[in-house]
């Protein structure tokens, strides 16, 4: 058995590996905060405290439940010291601790990821959550010795940002986490295989022409193969990793200085508008007069805490490389023209969304960008891609809307109405009532939309200013609409308030983030900067589709869409401020590629995939299947190669046979005792023999020497040959390879006959002799003189 002094060191090793692996995996949460070090640095001490508490508790031989309790207590004391400002809990420290958590929860609800540094820190949640995950990993891996189960909390850490942010976790974090987890498995397996001490036999090594790699190398080779496949297959196969996940509260932000990054399109809009210097971001070359209202992203979901982009479906055949589907809901009767654009993005403008015109006829931006069939905004297709330094072309679609057609619009489709009129259950009644009051005298949705625009721009007493703090939650909405101290804000507040009020009137609405307009910098060239960033609402009218309105006051947006002014033919007046030529907004319907993929012959506007057999998908799927099968066969192949090398050679064949028997024994999960002579090992192995396998073999076969006399004779014969080869001055006769192979086969068959079905399957597909941390055979010094073959140990040193 393993000595008692080895247990603490082994526990420390597993605890340290668990803590390091957890800490590395927690890099996956970096996207939640602007400064990842704000939670990663404290977690070094926090996870060390968790690991130390576990090691000490196990050293004192506390029951597992008590070990877990001690570690949870350590987490509490750490939190109390960090945010309660006291080593020991008291009323004051608990109040401070509760306030820290309340502030963190509030920031998490009100700010998009990454939460800015100026907000109340969310680090109490991240640090405490990380420590609790560390407790689970340590408890499963070091306390219960169940490393595979410890993979579940690690997977939970990794999955959280994948399901909550709009980008996958960095591949390097995945690889390092996988390496740490493989090391934990190797330590556990090495302890299990070597629990009874060092291995026995002599490595036939050079004599057999076989230099066997260690079990650790095999383990790492297999694990590395799986990790490499997991990293590179999603890149090679277009159908993997193609979803832009719902990011919660979205944000338009960037780092300090002149760089601007757009990851979630609403957070820090005010910072880019005001707190930054006016930095050029992109240029558009086109003959279109005054290209304005350039789309970056659409916010389709209002959670009550913020407007967010919602989810995106980015199918492989929806690349931004060709014609786009026609705008959703826009009839062919709507008059339209087109203009060609050439877009040049500056190196300092890194956006996950591709800037486009309001309506798009086609885009040539490459396969790294894909459009969503329900929104037609363009998002990156893979990690590591952004707009910085891009050059691409597009064809802008410019429709001309008619006020009377908008006023006569029919009922919107059910799916659009359900999605774009959705409001949280706790939506303020005061906002709904105000919307009804403002539009009380308007008979149509269009006229209500114009009345809301007029309310924000002229009748409501609103003032455009960037002084109020950013925010678009329900509480912010109430404050913004309040006559006493409210009604001041910038485009974010105006656009989101307008869209929320329109939804309360059952008019489908969404918010767009993009550029209001640009400055001419040459012949047919327009430049857009940080101060041109803007937000505005779009409303849906059947027959016309998504149409923009402009609620932001004229000090920021001087003109409104021309279709929102003038007289209707039935005499209704939709009065509004002055007119300008500006096309309306973009979004599309048409045959949706995600739906047409499964239907042969479905139309795909412009890029036509057509019907027939999807050979590319078939070939990639077949390739993936081959790779998975090869990966599954790797351990078995390595085991067979090791066995073949042992039997290949003309010297030390007896040692090779003994090594093969030991490897087969270890594969079946039978302990190979250390420090015993060959005869003693043979006597112990006989206890594990069972009758030859047959159709009536029970699940737990009977074992013992009496069950298989032929195998008992075979082990006696092999032990005799080994003793003579090792200890006799001269060998009377060297057995042939066939004799040795038959003898070992008889012994192995007897061992398999005494093993359970699960052990036999594990020996075949996951042989421990090539997966264990320890070598199944070690090189030993030669013993030349002995007193008695009965008492000689199987190896020295």
BELDA-V719436 format. One record per residue. N is the residue number from 0. BURIAL is 1 if it has 24 or more other ideal C-beta (glycine too) atoms within 12 Angstrom, else 0. Layout:
<<N & BURIAL> <N & BURIAL>>
This chain:
<<0 & 0> <1 & 0> <2 & 0> <3 & 0> <4 & 0> <5 & 0> <6 & 0> <7 & 0> <8 & 0> <9 & 1> <10 & 1> <11 & 1> <12 & 1> <13 & 1> <14 & 1> <15 & 1> <16 & 1> <17 & 1> <18 & 1> <19 & 1> <20 & 1> <21 & 1> <22 & 1> <23 & 1> <24 & 1> <25 & 1> <26 & 1> <27 & 1> <28 & 1> <29 & 1> <30 & 1> <31 & 1> <32 & 1> <33 & 1> <34 & 0> <35 & 1> <36 & 0> <37 & 1> <38 & 1> <39 & 1> <40 & 0> <41 & 1> <42 & 1> <43 & 0> <44 & 1> <45 & 1> <46 & 1> <47 & 1> <48 & 1> <49 & 1> <50 & 1> <51 & 1> <52 & 1> <53 & 1> <54 & 1> <55 & 0> <56 & 1> <57 & 1> <58 & 0> <59 & 0> <60 & 0> <61 & 0> <62 & 0> <63 & 0> <64 & 0> <65 & 0> <66 & 1> <67 & 1> <68 & 0> <69 & 1> <70 & 1> <71 & 1> <72 & 0> <73 & 1> <74 & 1> <75 & 1> <76 & 1> <77 & 1> <78 & 1> <79 & 1> <80 & 1> <81 & 1> <82 & 1> <83 & 1> <84 & 0> <85 & 0> <86 & 0> <87 & 0> <88 & 0> <89 & 0> <90 & 0> <91 & 0> <92 & 0> <93 & 0> <94 & 0> <95 & 0> <96 & 1> <97 & 0> <98 & 0> <99 & 1> <100 & 1> <101 & 0> <102 & 1> <103 & 1> <104 & 0> <105 & 0> <106 & 1> <107 & 1> <108 & 1> <109 & 1> <110 & 1> <111 & 1> <112 & 1> <113 & 1> <114 & 1> <115 & 1> <116 & 0> <117 & 0> <118 & 1> <119 & 1> <120 & 1> <121 & 1> <122 & 1> <123 & 1> <124 & 1> <125 & 1> <126 & 1> <127 & 1> <128 & 1> <129 & 1> <130 & 1> <131 & 1> <132 & 1> <133 & 1> <134 & 1> <135 & 1> <136 & 1> <137 & 1> <138 & 1> <139 & 1> <140 & 1> <141 & 1> <142 & 1> <143 & 1> <144 & 1> <145 & 1> <146 & 1> <147 & 0> <148 & 0> <149 & 1> <150 & 1> <151 & 0> <152 & 1> <153 & 1> <154 & 1> <155 & 1> <156 & 1> <157 & 1> <158 & 0> <159 & 1> <160 & 1> <161 & 1> <162 & 0> <163 & 1> <164 & 1> <165 & 1> <166 & 1> <167 & 1> <168 & 1> <169 & 1> <170 & 1> <171 & 0> <172 & 1> <173 & 1> <174 & 1> <175 & 1> <176 & 1> <177 & 1> <178 & 1> <179 & 1> <180 & 1> <181 & 1> <182 & 1> <183 & 1> <184 & 1> <185 & 1> <186 & 1> <187 & 1> <188 & 1> <189 & 1> <190 & 1> <191 & 1> <192 & 1> <193 & 1> <194 & 1> <195 & 1> <196 & 1> <197 & 1> <198 & 1> <199 & 1> <200 & 1> <201 & 1> <202 & 1> <203 & 1> <204 & 1> <205 & 0> <206 & 1> <207 & 1> <208 & 0> <209 & 1> <210 & 0> <211 & 1> <212 & 1> <213 & 1> <214 & 1> <215 & 1> <216 & 0> <217 & 1> <218 & 1> <219 & 1> <220 & 1> <221 & 1> <222 & 1> <223 & 0> <224 & 1> <225 & 1> <226 & 1> <227 & 0> <228 & 1> <229 & 1> <230 & 1> <231 & 0> <232 & 1> <233 & 1> <234 & 0> <235 & 0> <236 & 1> <237 & 1> <238 & 1> <239 & 1> <240 & 1> <241 & 1> <242 & 1> <243 & 1> <244 & 1> <245 & 1> <246 & 1> <247 & 1> <248 & 1> <249 & 1> <250 & 1> <251 & 1> <252 & 1> <253 & 1> <254 & 0> <255 & 0> <256 & 0> <257 & 0> <258 & 0> <259 & 1> <260 & 1> <261 & 1> <262 & 1> <263 & 1> <264 & 1> <265 & 1> <266 & 1> <267 & 1> <268 & 1> <269 & 1> <270 & 1> <271 & 1> <272 & 1> <273 & 1> <274 & 1> <275 & 1> <276 & 0> <277 & 0> <278 & 1> <279 & 1> <280 & 1> <281 & 1> <282 & 1> <283 & 1> <284 & 1> <285 & 1> <286 & 0> <287 & 1> <288 & 0> <289 & 1> <290 & 1> <291 & 1> <292 & 1> <293 & 1> <294 & 1> <295 & 1> <296 & 1> <297 & 1> <298 & 1> <299 & 1> <300 & 1> <301 & 1> <302 & 1> <303 & 1> <304 & 1> <305 & 1> <306 & 1> <307 & 1> <308 & 1> <309 & 1> <310 & 1> <311 & 1> <312 & 1> <313 & 1> <314 & 1> <315 & 1> <316 & 1> <317 & 1> <318 & 1> <319 & 1> <320 & 1> <321 & 1> <322 & 1> <323 & 1> <324 & 1> <325 & 1> <326 & 1> <327 & 1> <328 & 1> <329 & 1> <330 & 0> <331 & 0> <332 & 0> <333 & 1> <334 & 0> <335 & 1> <336 & 0> <337 & 0> <338 & 1> <339 & 1> <340 & 1> <341 & 1> <342 & 1> <343 & 1> <344 & 1> <345 & 1> <346 & 0> <347 & 1> <348 & 1> <349 & 1> <350 & 1> <351 & 1> <352 & 1> <353 & 1> <354 & 1> <355 & 1> <356 & 1> <357 & 1> <358 & 1> <359 & 1> <360 & 1> <361 & 1> <362 & 1> <363 & 1> <364 & 1> <365 & 0> <366 & 0> <367 & 1> <368 & 1> <369 & 1> <370 & 1> <371 & 1> <372 & 1> <373 & 1> <374 & 1> <375 & 1> <376 & 1> <377 & 1> <378 & 1> <379 & 1> <380 & 1> <381 & 1> <382 & 1> <383 & 0> <384 & 1> <385 & 1> <386 & 1> <387 & 1> <388 & 0> <389 & 1> <390 & 0> <391 & 1> <392 & 1> <393 & 1> <394 & 1> <395 & 1> <396 & 1> <397 & 1> <398 & 1> <399 & 1> <400 & 1> <401 & 1> <402 & 1> <403 & 0> <404 & 1> <405 & 1> <406 & 1> <407 & 0> <408 & 1> <409 & 0> <410 & 0> <411 & 1> <412 & 0> <413 & 0> <414 & 0> <415 & 1> <416 & 0> <417 & 0> <418 & 1> <419 & 1> <420 & 1> <421 & 1> <422 & 1> <423 & 0> <424 & 0> <425 & 0> <426 & 1> <427 & 1> <428 & 0> <429 & 0> <430 & 1> <431 & 1> <432 & 0> <433 & 1> <434 & 1> <435 & 0> <436 & 0> <437 & 1> <438 & 1> <439 & 0> <440 & 0> <441 & 1> <442 & 0> <443 & 1> <444 & 1> <445 & 1> <446 & 1> <447 & 1> <448 & 1> <449 & 1> <450 & 1> <451 & 1> <452 & 1> <453 & 1> <454 & 1> <455 & 1> <456 & 1> <457 & 1> <458 & 0> <459 & 1> <460 & 0> <461 & 1> <462 & 1> <463 & 1> <464 & 0> <465 & 1> <466 & 0> <467 & 1> <468 & 1> <469 & 1> <470 & 1> <471 & 1> <472 & 1> <473 & 1> <474 & 1> <475 & 1> <476 & 1> <477 & 1> <478 & 1> <479 & 1> <480 & 1> <481 & 1> <482 & 0> <483 & 0> <484 & 0> <485 & 1> <486 & 1> <487 & 1> <488 & 1> <489 & 1> <490 & 1> <491 & 1> <492 & 1> <493 & 1> <494 & 1> <495 & 1> <496 & 1> <497 & 1> <498 & 1> <499 & 1> <500 & 1> <501 & 1> <502 & 1> <503 & 1> <504 & 1> <505 & 1> <506 & 1> <507 & 1> <508 & 1> <509 & 1> <510 & 1> <511 & 1> <512 & 1> <513 & 1> <514 & 1> <515 & 1> <516 & 1> <517 & 1> <518 & 0> <519 & 0> <520 & 0> <521 & 0> <522 & 0> <523 & 0> <524 & 0> <525 & 1> <526 & 1> <527 & 1> <528 & 1> <529 & 1> <530 & 1> <531 & 1> <532 & 1> <533 & 1> <534 & 1> <535 & 1> <536 & 1> <537 & 1> <538 & 1> <539 & 1> <540 & 1> <541 & 1> <542 & 1> <543 & 1> <544 & 1> <545 & 1> <546 & 1> <547 & 1> <548 & 1> <549 & 1> <550 & 1> <551 & 1> <552 & 1> <553 & 0> <554 & 0> <555 & 1> <556 & 1> <557 & 0> <558 & 1> <559 & 1> <560 & 1> <561 & 1> <562 & 1> <563 & 1> <564 & 1> <565 & 0> <566 & 0> <567 & 1> <568 & 0> <569 & 0> <570 & 0> <571 & 0> <572 & 0> <573 & 1> <574 & 1> <575 & 1> <576 & 1> <577 & 0> <578 & 0> <579 & 1> <580 & 0> <581 & 1> <582 & 1> <583 & 1> <584 & 1> <585 & 1> <586 & 1> <587 & 1> <588 & 1> <589 & 1> <590 & 1> <591 & 1> <592 & 1> <593 & 1> <594 & 0> <595 & 1> <596 & 1> <597 & 0> <598 & 0> <599 & 0> <600 & 0> <601 & 1> <602 & 0> <603 & 1> <604 & 1> <605 & 1> <606 & 1> <607 & 0> <608 & 1> <609 & 0> <610 & 0> <611 & 0> <612 & 0> <613 & 0> <614 & 0> <615 & 0> <616 & 0> <617 & 0> <618 & 0> <619 & 0> <620 & 0> <621 & 0> <622 & 0> <623 & 0> <624 & 0> <625 & 0> <626 & 0> <627 & 0> <628 & 0> <629 & 0> <630 & 1> <631 & 0> <632 & 0> <633 & 1> <634 & 1> <635 & 1> <636 & 0> <637 & 1> <638 & 1> <639 & 0> <640 & 1> <641 & 1> <642 & 1> <643 & 0> <644 & 1> <645 & 1> <646 & 1> <647 & 0> <648 & 0> <649 & 0> <650 & 0> <651 & 1> <652 & 1> <653 & 1> <654 & 1> <655 & 1> <656 & 1> <657 & 1> <658 & 1> <659 & 1> <660 & 1> <661 & 1> <662 & 1> <663 & 1> <664 & 1> <665 & 1> <666 & 1> <667 & 1> <668 & 1> <669 & 1> <670 & 1> <671 & 1> <672 & 1> <673 & 1> <674 & 0> <675 & 1> <676 & 1> <677 & 1> <678 & 1> <679 & 1> <680 & 1> <681 & 1> <682 & 0> <683 & 1> <684 & 1> <685 & 1> <686 & 1> <687 & 1> <688 & 1> <689 & 1> <690 & 1> <691 & 1> <692 & 0> <693 & 0> <694 & 0> <695 & 0> <696 & 0> <697 & 0> <698 & 0> <699 & 0> <700 & 1> <701 & 0> <702 & 1> <703 & 0> <704 & 1> <705 & 0> <706 & 1> <707 & 1> <708 & 0> <709 & 1> <710 & 1> <711 & 1> <712 & 0> <713 & 1> <714 & 1> <715 & 1> <716 & 1> <717 & 1> <718 & 1> <719 & 1> <720 & 1> <721 & 1> <722 & 1> <723 & 0> <724 & 1> <725 & 1> <726 & 1> <727 & 0> <728 & 0> <729 & 0> <730 & 0> <731 & 0> <732 & 0> <733 & 0> <734 & 1> <735 & 0> <736 & 1> <737 & 0> <738 & 0> <739 & 1> <740 & 1> <741 & 0> <742 & 1> <743 & 1> <744 & 1> <745 & 1> <746 & 1> <747 & 1> <748 & 1> <749 & 1> <750 & 1> <751 & 1> <752 & 1> <753 & 1> <754 & 1> <755 & 1> <756 & 0> <757 & 0> <758 & 1> <759 & 1> <760 & 0> <761 & 1> <762 & 1> <763 & 1> <764 & 1> <765 & 1> <766 & 1> <767 & 1> <768 & 1> <769 & 1> <770 & 1> <771 & 1> <772 & 1> <773 & 1> <774 & 1> <775 & 1> <776 & 1> <777 & 1> <778 & 1> <779 & 1> <780 & 0> <781 & 0> <782 & 0> <783 & 0> <784 & 0> <785 & 0> <786 & 0> <787 & 0> <788 & 0> <789 & 0> <790 & 0> <791 & 1> <792 & 1> <793 & 1> <794 & 1> <795 & 0> <796 & 0>>
